[in-house]
Amino acid sequence: TVSDCFHSNCTITVSSLSNSAAQKFTGGIGSKLCDLLPATNGDIKTMTFLQEVVNILLAYIVESFDRSTKVIDFHYPNELLQSNNWELSDEPETLDDILLSCRATLKYAIKTAHPRYFNQLSTGLDMVGLAADWLTSTANTNMFTYEVAPVFVLLEYVTLKKMREMIGWPERRGDGIFSPGGAISNMYAMLLARFKMFPEVKEKGMSSVPRLAAFTSEHSHFSIKKGAAALGIGTESVILIKADERYRNMQISKELKAISHVGFVPFFVSATAGTTVYGAFDPLIAIADICKKHGVWMHVDGAWGGSLLMSRKHRWKLNGVERADSVTWNPHKMMSVPLQCSALLVKEEGLMQKCNQMQACYLFQQDKHYDLSYDTGDKALQCGRHVDIFKLWLMWRAKGTIGFEAQIDKCLELSEYLYNKIKDREGYQMVFDGKPQHTNVCFWYLPPGIRYLEDKEEKMRRLHKVAPVIKARMMEYGTTMVSYQPQGDKVNFFRMVISNPAATFEDIDFLIEEIERLGQDL
Amino acid sequence: TVSDCFHSNCTITVSSLSNSAAQKFTGGIGSKLCDLLPATNGDIKTMTFLQEVVNILLAYIVESFDRSTKVIDFHYPNELLQSNNWELSDEPETLDDILLSCRATLKYAIKTAHPRYFNQLSTGLDMVGLAADWLTSTANTNMFTYEVAPVFVLLEYVTLKKMREMIGWPERRGDGIFSPGGAISNMYAMLLARFKMFPEVKEKGMSSVPRLAAFTSEHSHFSIKKGAAALGIGTESVILIKADERYRNMQISKELKAISHVGFVPFFVSATAGTTVYGAFDPLIAIADICKKHGVWMHVDGAWGGSLLMSRKHRWKLNGVERADSVTWNPHKMMSVPLQCSALLVKEEGLMQKCNQMQACYLFQQDKHYDLSYDTGDKALQCGRHVDIFKLWLMWRAKGTIGFEAQIDKCLELSEYLYNKIKDREGYQMVFDGKPQHTNVCFWYLPPGIRYLEDKEEKMRRLHKVAPVIKARMMEYGTTMVSYQPQGDKVNFFRMVISNPAATFEDIDFLIEEIERLGQDL
């Protein structure tokens, strides 16, 4: 049957409407899936259904910010699989079941907005950003052409220009794109660097090109290697530069020469502005000098640290970024824009287009009636591209640059507070000396039973197990979440990061108390 | 200042609340940005603000389905830039302005839910899908680990298994991932095929590998070439197979041998299930035989046509897909799942992990307390990955497979109706003979002034300009939108596609009337 109601036995009802929704819209009870739009006269029933979902979401939002609720109601995968019927079947469920599924999904979700959620570089939930993302979903379009996304294409243009201004490129000129995450942004940069040096690679592939070498710090993000593997460059061509005790890479020049001697052609240096674990900033001015001298593309991976450009107090850490050829900057991290929102900014205009365009005639018609420079889709590796711009743009309007600045400065102040609190505290040991450059505070907590062990090997062996156990207990209690990892020869340590605008000094105090409470018996 | 209110002169007010929102929540008037959560006691004011945004969205949704409204209120880029102040500045705007910005953004947006919007392969707006996307935004998390996305990771697992069942792989086994669009899904497939044949490419790059050759029909999607360029294979290594008059590729075997003779190693065949312009299905069984004989990876790009697997009436067009090594299938196209939702399905278990993993210790800790096989992030090229699964899963629950089937069958019925209506109609000429295989109906409309021209060259020259002018007029009137393009030696023709569940027979009639109304003077 091709009738509006595809299922003839359709008896789907909404019986769990909240009072407010039921009051607001009359025909609230008894609506079926096939009564919703595009059904004729589906307006009221659609609004009732969507309003009921919104009520569930609003309740979840309010709960998420409430410190007395759990960050997570943790269940092991097998338990979670059995907690509900999650399977898909031939027959439809009722709209009631759909609402129940929404509730169940949120029940077991991580409350990423919770003031004590510190687990990732992306935390928190901004209310204007969320509103913008709801609008984006409702507009449900694609970034490939001005024709289908006129406003969003313009807002991307406006926002990229503003971001280039903050980087400090002359006259805000250059190019850029919002991509699905920092790893892809970094891959774009590597792709552009290779194309810039060897444009024939686009048609002829790597067989037309000498063996290439890329350089990055040993503490850089794994996406640099992932990108090299994907682009056919190979992970062995990524030279990891040893970094000094503050995790800054200084030996690029030496390595560049050494690798050139064995026949590799250096083409790409990725400096990191804010490493993932330590939050360290590579010395961009020194790296820019080296790149200039050797004619190598300078990329700055500022996925994590790029947002410090918004802060008059902290932007000096990125001094030299204006000399980069490309910059990755993820507003979904330190600026708390909803996921995903990652930008690649490129200094040279037109290069992305030349590198990636394939001129598909069915999408980028050349005889349309408007200015085709706004059809930016052919710059991308993607064909369809999700609208990631509106949430950033709307938040920027709501806060202004000074609002982002205050939010970022506050997170850095909280991390300094944490650092000062634990650096000399009994039972704590910092992973690196000195004040953190970003909000990353890396430390070991040594429970009393380990603290005084004299056998160093035994001590390290036992210390290695402390963070995983405390973390597992945090998740089981649901009180807070923070990340841990080993690094090189260092056993498991906590990496605290603060990007959550909801966090306060009291939440930092709570974290420390909680680590001690959960770890003291270990 | 690090107080909750980052802007000391904060005088942001909500004065434009609708009556219903104002009634529902008391303190509706006079709230400021800094009163919203995470502010203390920010609950009510946050709900008021979000409710006001929802009211704007609900009104837009209802309007979108109303045939008496415009599909688009078209403005040229420069007009649109000047229609509003879209710039970003240091100072915040008021919450009032934020609501105005939401309204302005929607005013100039394309109504992709409009029953007469046929412009792209992705059209329509599903109410359950939309609700699911709002929930996804609210949950605001990342797909990299079970730790931060327990439910979504499980639902991806459940859904990929179901999709593999529909493909017909034994015991629903295999692998897969949701990626940011079909182009990236196709790129993944090519990456896997290369790694499968030459695993050393991951470390050593293309210098360790002979020159490769990929094969696809001349009507395949441009992402195959884009992928080859990015992966360092080169566009010249993509051999475009001539297709017969129904646009099916039949000469692969001959080309495979020819290219092997000149030293290229065939590694990848991308068969298309539903080409972008013609909607043609490559003969998958014949291609599977060739791939098997030559030991070449068989990929099926079913971004557009894959959804026909949901239809008992039409799935025969994909017979042989069960022999593929990988399949791209975009539920955001023919199944009307909100953008983006694209899956790559892979027959071999574990291959994606081996190909892409970098084992970053700060994300994929090996000593966590749960089953780590659910930490699927290292399979991906992305690090952070947007949650694209929930909207598909929730829609599948609401409709059941039979609901998707009915929706898809209806679109194909509408396209057959269009084909029958115009194939012998005065002034129309079909671009290819016979009933369309998918919903693509490709045709020229010849206005009376061109219809009887005897000079063929002059006729083609003028006909080439007809579709762009009619399209431009459609957009200026805002009545409907349909795509056009030239192809090979064929001048501009209309490509009608139907994926919009809101479309009816009357909308098809309207489209034809509108083309004639707007084009008769040309």
Interface residues (C-beta under 8 A of the other chain):
Chain A: T1 V2 F6 H7 S20 K24 L33 L36 L37 P38 G42 D43 T46 M47 F49 L50 Q51 V53 V54 I56 L57 L58 Y60 I61 V62 F65 I72 F74 H75 Y76 P77 N78 L80 L81 W86 E87 L88 S89 D90 E91 P92 E93 L95 D97 I98 S101 C102 A104 T105 L106 Y108 A109 I110 T112 A113 P115 N119 Q120 S122 G124 L125 M127 V128 L130 A131 A132 D133 W134 L135 S137 T138 A139 N140 T141 N142 Y146 E147 V148 A149 P150 V151 F152 L154 L155 V158 T159 K162 P180 G181 G182 A183 I184 M187 L191 R194 V201 K202 E203 K204 G205 M206 S207 S208 V209 R211 L212 H221 F222 S223 K225 K226 A228 A229 A230 L231 G232 I233 G234 T235 E236 S237 T276 V277 H332 P338 L339 Q340 S342 N356 M358 Q359 A360 C361 Y362 L363 Q365 D367 K368 H369 Y370 D371 Y374 L381 Q382 C383 G384 R385 H386 V387 F390 W393 L394 W396 R397 A398 K399 G400 T401 I402 G403 A406 Q407 D409 K410 E413 K465 P468 K471 A472 M475 S483 Y484 Q485 P486 Q487 N492 R495 P501 A502
Chain B: T1 V2 F6 H7 S20 K24 L33 L36 L37 P38 G42 D43 T46 M47 F49 L50 Q51 V53 V54 I56 L57 L58 Y60 I61 V62 F65 I72 F74 H75 Y76 P77 N78 L80 L81 W86 E87 L88 S89 D90 E91 P92 E93 L95 D97 I98 S101 C102 A104 T105 L106 Y108 A109 I110 T112 A113 P115 N119 Q120 S122 G124 L125 M127 V128 L130 A131 A132 D133 W134 L135 S137 T138 A139 N140 T141 N142 Y146 E147 V148 A149 P150 V151 F152 L154 L155 V158 T159 K162 P180 G181 G182 A183 I184 M187 L191 R194 V201 K202 E203 K204 G205 M206 S207 S208 V209 R211 L212 H221 F222 S223 K225 K226 A228 A229 A230 L231 G232 I233 G234 T235 E236 S237 T276 V277 H332 P338 L339 Q340 S342 C355 N356 M358 Q359 A360 C361 Y362 L363 Q365 D367 K368 H369 Y370 D371 Y374 L381 Q382 C383 G384 R385 H386 V387 F390 W393 L394 W396 R397 A398 K399 G400 T401 I402 G403 A406 Q407 D409 K410 E413 K465 P468 K471 A472 M475 S483 Y484 Q485 P486 Q487 N492 R495 P501 A502
